[in-house]
Amino acid sequence: MPFVKLVTAIIKPFKLDDVREALTPLGVQGLTVTEVKGFGRQKGQTEIYRGAEYHVSFLPKLKIEIAVADSVVEDVIEAIMTAARTGKIGDGKIMVSNLDQLIRIRTGETGEGAL
């Protein structure tokens, strides 16, 4: 089976449209977006609610998951990095995993054919 990768990116929510627009010219035909919360070096933030200050440990982020052919994975990574980067702490992470199997439920196609 040809190699297929799962690219997972954690990004700031307001960068979603930029990332999607950067991926379209690469032939990315679908992605999954999940609202998540997390923290890393950002360590959360302090907010004021009804006059009281409190610390928010987990910040809202988006998790994007994209199954792509091995031949375009580097282009996908570069597009996400460029589109999601603000230059400030908390821009996120990109993780790449091997997919052992990929199957399109409707047709039964597997591997790159299921993309």
Secondary structure, 3 states (H helix, E strand, C coil): CCCEEEEEEEECHHHHHHHHHHHHHHCCCCCEEEEEEECCCCCCEEEEECCEEEEECCEEEEEEEEEEEHHHHHHHHHHHHHHHCCCCCCCCEEEEEEECCCECCCCCCEHHHHC
